[in-house]
Amino acid sequence: MLRALELAERGKGTVRPNPLVGCVLVHDGKIIGEGYHQQYGGPHAEVNAIASVTDPKLLADATAYVSLEPCSHWGKTPPCANLLIEKGIKAVQVATLDPNPLVAGKGVQLLKDAGVEVTVGLLEQEARWQNRRFFCQQEKHRPYLILKWAQTLDGFLARENFDSKWISGTQSRQLVHQWRAEEQAILVGKNTALHDNPRLNVRDWSGSDPIRVVLDSRLELPADLQLFDQQIPTLCYNTLKNETLPNLEWIKLRKENFLEALLADLHARNIQSLLIEGGSQVLQQFLAAGLWDEARVFTAPIQFESGIAAPKLSQTPAESFAVGEDQLDLYYHG
């Protein structure tokens, strides 16, 4: 199962909004096939694992180790539970059930009804953690929320004039571009959009650009910002208008419960994860509302002495790492 989880990780950034899934086929204590879900809309892990087996006759006496419950419904591909039954797999080890209502135990039941020996729960916590974005989307009906900021040693995000370039070092900035490639969408508020004029794309890493999300309640941002260049799908949430252009959409929300309405709309668009890059007010709003799952905080060995204060977290970091000259602290909510 550890190998199945290792394989599943290879689909990061390419299978969303589908979950990461790996599958290992074992016969007489030896791995005879393995596969993972590689691309959204493409074959699932079980299909790829079975296709990799050189001697199909061994399948009838094989055990499948799957990091997520085999699907039981027709989507973009046929049901994997049916395929395992068809190939005569005698036993299936499942790390965790699929929370998707279309599956949710139905895949396991289908296998059991066909006489397959099924066990659920092997490395379940590890499997849930790997697919925490998918589980959040299915169970909390909102994207998985990752707060990210860089602060000085004395606790500032930017100077009084909003200048924040560059607090963190080169290696930290490259890591942020890796994160952008791993998440489905990225969000900034009006002040960050105005003063930094960011592109919010992936440049120092390989991978897909995230969907850009901009908060501009009163539509005060100028149209010539790079965020509005229509090169990347961009959503601008506001309280004044709805309008759609190619790769650029304005979505009107009520002022009341704005963040909750924003997350509900992103969920309806099947957006599974959201990297929130600021600025200070936006980060504080998400923190105050308890709407976050992770916080990733860089602290650089420089001091501003005054400026715009960074958010403060009451808990201690779950993990800390050195990234170049910076320190990266990771926090997990709940």
TIBAVO-313884 format. One record per residue (C-alpha): residue number from 1; residue in one letter; chain; x, y, z. Coordinates in pm, 1 decimal, m for minus. Layout:
N
k|r|c|east|north|up
NUM|A|A|X|Y|Z
...
This chain:
334
k|r|c|east|north|up
1|M|A|0.0|0.0|0.0
2|L|A|292.6|233.4|60.8
3|R|A|391.9|172.5|m300.8
4|A|A|36.1|245.4|m414.4
5|L|A|45.5|578.6|m228.3
6|E|A|386.3|654.6|m375.9
7|L|A|253.0|591.5|m727.2
8|A|A|m61.3|797.7|m662.4
9|E|A|151.6|1101.9|m579.0
10|R|A|275.4|1112.1|m938.3
11|G|A|m66.4|1233.8|m1049.5
12|K|A|m41.2|1552.9|m845.8
13|G|A|m144.1|1854.3|m1050.5
14|T|A|m269.2|1653.6|m1350.5
15|V|A|m573.1|1457.8|m1227.8
16|R|A|m764.4|1728.0|m1038.3
17|P|A|m1046.1|1751.5|m956.7
18|N|A|m1022.8|1371.6|m946.7
19|P|A|m843.6|1214.7|m649.2
20|L|A|m490.6|1074.9|m654.6
21|V|A|m502.0|696.0|m680.4
22|G|A|m236.5|425.9|m704.5
23|C|A|m278.3|51.5|m752.7
24|V|A|m36.7|m238.5|m701.2
25|L|A|m109.9|m597.9|m806.5
26|V|A|59.7|m874.6|m608.4
27|H|A|85.1|m1246.4|m689.7
28|D|A|255.3|m1492.8|m458.0
29|G|A|422.7|m1208.1|m265.1
30|K|A|561.6|m1036.5|m576.8
31|I|A|445.8|m723.6|m755.8
32|I|A|324.6|m817.8|m1104.0
33|G|A|171.1|m485.3|m1203.9
34|E|A|129.2|m128.8|m1089.4
35|G|A|m28.2|190.6|m1211.7
36|Y|A|m171.3|524.6|m1110.1
37|H|A|m427.4|775.9|m1232.2
38|Q|A|m214.5|992.9|m1458.8
39|Q|A|m447.5|1241.3|m1626.1
40|Y|A|m797.9|1372.4|m1566.8
41|G|A|m1028.9|1191.7|m1807.1
42|G|A|m771.6|916.9|m1863.5
43|P|A|m761.6|556.7|m1740.3
44|H|A|m780.9|503.9|m1365.3
45|A|A|m508.6|343.8|m1154.6
46|E|A|m658.9|m4.6|m1164.8
47|V|A|m680.3|2.7|m1545.8
48|N|A|m316.1|106.4|m1580.7
49|A|A|m202.7|m151.3|m1324.9
50|I|A|m382.7|m437.2|m1502.3
51|A|A|m250.2|m320.9|m1840.9
52|S|A|107.0|m342.5|m1704.9
53|V|A|80.2|m713.8|m1615.3
54|T|A|285.6|m925.3|m1857.4
55|D|A|111.6|m1254.8|m1773.6
56|P|A|m266.0|m1190.9|m1739.5
57|K|A|m323.9|m1548.4|m1619.2
58|L|A|m173.4|m1449.2|m1283.6
59|L|A|m453.5|m1198.4|m1217.5
60|A|A|m696.9|m1469.0|m1111.4
61|D|A|m479.9|m1541.4|m807.6
62|A|A|m369.1|m1183.4|m737.4
63|T|A|m441.3|m923.7|m469.7
64|A|A|m496.7|m559.1|m561.4
65|Y|A|m376.8|m285.3|m324.9
66|V|A|m565.2|36.8|m405.5
67|S|A|m518.4|369.0|m225.3
68|L|A|m884.8|467.8|m276.0
69|E|A|m1201.4|261.8|m313.8
70|P|A|m1247.3|143.2|m674.7
71|C|A|m1521.6|339.3|m848.9
72|S|A|m1856.5|175.3|m913.8
73|H|A|m2010.7|421.1|m1162.0
74|W|A|m1966.3|525.9|m1521.2
75|G|A|m1794.9|864.9|m1549.7
76|K|A|m1536.3|951.8|m1811.2
77|T|A|m1420.9|588.9|m1778.1
78|P|A|m1594.0|255.6|m1694.5
79|P|A|m1627.1|135.8|m1331.3
80|C|A|m1299.3|m1.8|m1194.1
81|A|A|m1475.0|m237.2|m950.9
82|N|A|m1630.5|m415.8|m1250.2
83|L|A|m1289.8|m446.3|m1416.4
84|L|A|m1136.0|m608.0|m1107.6
85|I|A|m1424.1|m855.6|m1096.7
86|E|A|m1395.9|m926.8|m1469.2
87|K|A|m1023.9|m1002.7|m1436.5
88|G|A|m1089.0|m1244.4|m1152.4
89|I|A|m892.7|m1057.9|m884.5
90|K|A|m937.8|m1268.4|m568.8
91|A|A|m874.4|m1002.0|m302.4
92|V|A|m865.2|m622.1|m279.7
93|Q|A|m700.6|m416.6|m6.5
94|V|A|m846.5|m62.7|2.5
95|A|A|m682.3|216.6|201.3
96|T|A|m995.4|429.0|239.6
97|L|A|m1351.0|457.2|111.0
98|D|A|m1433.1|719.2|m152.1
99|P|A|m1648.0|1000.6|m1.4
100|N|A|m1804.0|1080.0|m340.8
101|P|A|m2176.6|992.4|m306.4
102|L|A|m2156.1|819.1|m645.2
103|V|A|m1915.5|567.5|m487.7
104|A|A|m1917.7|585.9|m102.5
105|G|A|m1900.7|214.7|m27.7
106|K|A|m2077.2|101.1|m344.7
107|G|A|m1748.8|m7.1|m505.3
108|V|A|m1658.5|m222.6|m206.1
109|Q|A|m2009.1|m371.3|m194.9
110|L|A|m1995.2|m453.6|m566.5
111|L|A|m1670.3|m642.5|m512.2
112|K|A|m1801.8|m828.8|m208.0
113|D|A|m2122.7|m926.7|m389.9
114|A|A|m1904.3|m1080.9|m661.4
115|G|A|m1720.2|m1291.0|m403.0
116|V|A|m1404.3|m1079.2|m385.2
117|E|A|m1238.2|m1065.8|m43.8
118|V|A|m1220.9|m696.6|48.2
119|T|A|m1039.3|m528.6|338.2
120|V|A|m1065.9|m155.0|406.2
121|G|A|m843.8|62.7|626.3
122|L|A|m482.7|m23.8|546.3
123|L|A|m288.2|307.4|581.2
124|E|A|m620.5|493.3|585.9
125|Q|A|m489.8|810.3|752.1
126|E|A|m202.0|835.4|506.5
127|A|A|m442.2|792.8|215.6
128|R|A|m684.2|1055.1|348.4
129|W|A|m399.2|1299.6|400.6
130|Q|A|m272.0|1246.1|46.4
131|N|A|m619.3|1324.0|m88.6
132|R|A|m707.0|1591.4|167.3
133|R|A|m810.2|1833.3|m108.5
134|F|A|m1054.0|1580.5|m254.3
135|F|A|m1192.1|1485.4|88.3
136|C|A|m1240.8|1853.1|180.1
137|Q|A|m1428.7|1917.9|m142.4
138|Q|A|m1653.8|1617.1|m88.8
139|E|A|m1710.3|1649.6|286.8
140|K|A|m1696.9|2026.3|352.1
141|H|A|m1832.7|2133.3|12.2
142|R|A|m1562.7|2393.1|m39.7
143|P|A|m1207.0|2401.8|m175.3
144|Y|A|m912.7|2304.6|44.4
145|L|A|m771.0|2638.0|167.5
146|I|A|m398.3|2706.4|195.0
147|L|A|m286.3|3041.9|335.5
148|K|A|60.9|3153.7|233.8
149|W|A|264.5|3457.1|326.5
150|A|A|622.2|3576.3|374.4
151|Q|A|710.9|3792.3|672.4
152|T|A|1013.9|3967.1|810.8
153|L|A|1186.9|3859.7|1130.3
154|D|A|1004.5|4140.3|1311.9
155|G|A|662.6|4033.8|1175.7
156|F|A|578.9|4251.9|875.4
157|L|A|432.9|4153.2|538.8
158|A|A|519.6|4476.8|361.7
159|R|A|624.7|4834.4|416.9
160|E|A|367.7|5109.5|477.6
161|N|A|351.5|5176.1|100.2
162|F|A|260.3|4804.9|45.2
163|D|A|603.6|4729.7|m103.3
164|S|A|689.3|4365.7|m25.8
165|K|A|944.4|4271.2|m294.2
166|W|A|1136.0|4070.9|m206.0
167|I|A|1103.0|3948.9|150.8
168|S|A|1168.6|3579.9|90.1
169|G|A|1471.4|3439.5|m90.3
170|T|A|1510.5|3281.2|m434.7
171|Q|A|1459.6|2923.4|m315.0
172|S|A|1142.5|3017.3|m127.4
173|R|A|1000.8|3190.0|m434.6
174|Q|A|1074.4|2884.8|m647.8
175|L|A|893.6|2667.0|m393.6
176|V|A|589.8|2896.8|m416.7
177|H|A|581.6|2842.0|m793.7
178|Q|A|584.1|2467.1|m730.8
179|W|A|285.8|2514.9|m498.4
180|R|A|105.2|2716.7|m765.4
181|A|A|144.7|2425.2|m1006.0
182|E|A|2.8|2186.6|m744.0
183|E|A|m313.4|2384.6|m659.3
184|Q|A|m613.6|2443.5|m879.5
185|A|A|m668.4|2812.1|m803.4
186|I|A|m485.6|3106.2|m646.0
187|L|A|m637.5|3412.1|m476.2
188|V|A|m530.7|3769.7|m399.6
189|G|A|m715.3|4074.6|m272.4
190|K|A|m745.3|4419.7|m422.0
191|N|A|m442.6|4575.5|m251.1
192|T|A|m205.0|4297.6|m354.6
193|A|A|m338.7|4308.6|m710.6
194|L|A|m295.4|4686.0|m724.8
195|H|A|43.9|4729.3|m559.8
196|D|A|222.3|4411.5|m675.4
197|N|A|52.0|4375.4|m1017.0
198|P|A|121.5|3999.6|m1002.4
199|R|A|77.7|3747.0|m1282.9
200|L|A|4.5|3458.1|m1043.7
201|N|A|129.0|3205.3|m1296.9
202|V|A|388.2|2926.1|m1286.3
203|R|A|729.7|3044.8|m1404.5
204|D|A|1003.1|2890.0|m1188.3
205|W|A|854.3|2540.2|m1205.0
206|S|A|690.8|2313.0|m1460.7
207|G|A|316.9|2262.8|m1442.2
208|S|A|m19.8|2417.0|m1518.2
209|D|A|m107.8|2772.6|m1422.5
210|P|A|m375.6|2789.7|m1151.6
211|I|A|m706.4|2964.7|m1208.7
212|R|A|m666.9|3323.1|m1084.6
213|V|A|m914.7|3456.1|m829.3
214|V|A|m929.9|3828.9|m749.5
215|L|A|m1132.0|3999.4|m476.1
216|D|A|m1237.1|4348.3|m584.2
217|S|A|m1558.6|4426.0|m399.8
218|R|A|m1624.0|4768.6|m553.9
219|L|A|m1447.5|4710.0|m888.5
220|E|A|m1172.4|4962.1|m817.6
221|L|A|m886.3|4783.3|m992.9
222|P|A|m761.4|4922.7|m1326.2
223|A|A|m825.4|4713.1|m1635.9
224|D|A|m460.4|4713.0|m1744.4
225|L|A|m338.9|4491.5|m1458.7
226|Q|A|m165.7|4168.6|m1560.1
227|L|A|m437.9|3972.6|m1380.1
228|F|A|m686.6|4091.4|m1641.3
229|D|A|m475.6|4005.9|m1949.0
230|Q|A|m707.9|3712.3|m2036.4
231|Q|A|m408.9|3480.2|m2074.0
232|I|A|m522.0|3256.9|m1785.6
233|P|A|m878.6|3186.2|m1666.4
234|T|A|m951.8|3456.2|m1407.2
235|L|A|m1248.0|3509.3|m1174.5
236|C|A|m1308.5|3853.5|m1022.0
237|Y|A|m1551.1|3845.8|m728.8
238|N|A|m1731.4|4170.1|m650.6
239|T|A|m2061.3|4313.7|m526.9
240|L|A|m2159.6|4509.7|m838.1
241|K|A|m2179.9|4310.6|m1161.7
242|N|A|m2177.7|3984.5|m1352.3
243|E|A|m1994.2|3984.9|m1684.3
244|T|A|m1814.0|3724.1|m1893.1
245|L|A|m1529.2|3770.2|m2140.8
246|P|A|m1292.5|3505.3|m2279.4
247|N|A|m1083.4|3380.4|m1983.4
248|L|A|m1217.3|3659.7|m1760.2
249|E|A|m1534.2|3661.6|m1554.7
250|W|A|m1682.1|3900.6|m1298.9
251|I|A|m1906.3|3733.2|m1040.9
252|K|A|m2141.0|3939.8|m825.2
253|L|A|m2189.4|3829.9|m463.7
254|R|A|m2380.3|3980.5|m174.0
255|K|A|m2174.2|4165.9|88.1
256|E|A|m2315.7|3944.3|362.4
257|N|A|m2117.8|3622.1|408.1
258|F|A|m1900.8|3718.4|111.8
259|L|A|m1628.1|3461.4|177.7
260|E|A|m1874.6|3177.1|229.2
261|A|A|m2052.7|3271.6|m95.7
262|L|A|m1717.4|3289.7|m274.5
263|L|A|m1621.5|2939.9|m158.6
264|A|A|m1965.0|2804.9|m250.9
265|D|A|m1925.3|2942.0|m602.7
266|L|A|m1575.4|2794.1|m637.3
267|H|A|m1710.6|2460.8|m514.5
268|A|A|m1988.3|2476.6|m775.1
269|R|A|m1714.7|2525.8|m1036.7
270|N|A|m1548.6|2204.7|m913.7
271|I|A|m1241.4|2389.7|m786.3
272|Q|A|m1080.2|2158.9|m534.0
273|S|A|m802.8|2370.4|m379.6
274|L|A|m723.8|2738.4|m333.2
275|L|A|m384.9|2893.2|m253.6
276|I|A|m445.8|3228.3|m80.9
277|E|A|m148.8|3461.9|m129.8
278|G|A|m283.1|3772.2|38.4
279|G|A|m265.4|4047.2|124.7
280|S|A|m286.7|4109.5|492.3
281|Q|A|m657.3|4196.8|511.5
282|V|A|m760.8|3897.6|302.0
283|L|A|m549.2|3657.3|507.1
284|Q|A|m692.2|3799.7|830.1
285|Q|A|m1048.4|3761.7|700.6
286|F|A|m1001.0|3393.3|621.8
287|L|A|m829.6|3335.5|957.3
288|A|A|m1098.1|3520.9|1153.1
289|A|A|m1370.7|3318.5|981.5
290|G|A|m1188.1|2993.2|1056.4
291|L|A|m1177.7|2926.1|682.0
292|W|A|m839.1|2766.6|633.5
293|D|A|m683.8|2421.2|632.3
294|E|A|m310.9|2495.2|608.4
295|A|A|m90.3|2799.6|658.3
296|R|A|255.3|2813.9|503.3
297|V|A|462.8|3096.8|647.2
298|F|A|809.4|3204.3|536.4
299|T|A|1014.8|3412.4|779.1
300|A|A|1310.7|3590.3|623.3
301|P|A|1620.0|3713.8|814.6
302|I|A|1545.0|4081.6|748.8
303|Q|A|1367.6|4352.3|948.8
304|F|A|1144.2|4641.2|840.1
305|E|A|1095.8|4793.4|1190.5
306|S|A|754.1|4920.6|1076.1
307|G|A|498.7|4841.1|808.8
308|I|A|194.6|4621.2|749.1
309|A|A|179.3|4353.8|1016.2
310|A|A|166.7|3986.6|925.7
311|P|A|m120.0|3771.7|1054.6
312|K|A|m58.6|3596.5|1384.4
313|L|A|m142.1|3234.5|1452.3
314|S|A|m208.5|3124.8|1809.6
315|Q|A|m81.6|2770.8|1757.5
316|T|A|274.2|2648.0|1720.4
317|P|A|397.7|2517.7|1384.4
318|A|A|340.2|2149.9|1311.2
319|E|A|657.5|2142.6|1100.4
320|S|A|947.4|2378.0|1032.3
321|F|A|1210.5|2371.1|758.6
322|A|A|1500.6|2581.7|636.7
323|V|A|1451.5|2701.1|279.0
324|G|A|1770.0|2878.1|180.0
325|E|A|1811.8|3153.3|438.2
326|D|A|1439.7|3156.1|520.1
327|Q|A|1242.9|2948.2|768.1
328|L|A|922.2|2780.9|651.2
329|D|A|662.9|2703.5|919.4
330|L|A|363.4|2482.3|839.6
331|Y|A|40.0|2502.1|1037.0
332|Y|A|m265.7|2275.1|1011.3
333|H|A|m612.8|2381.4|1118.2
334|G|A|m824.1|2132.2|1309.4
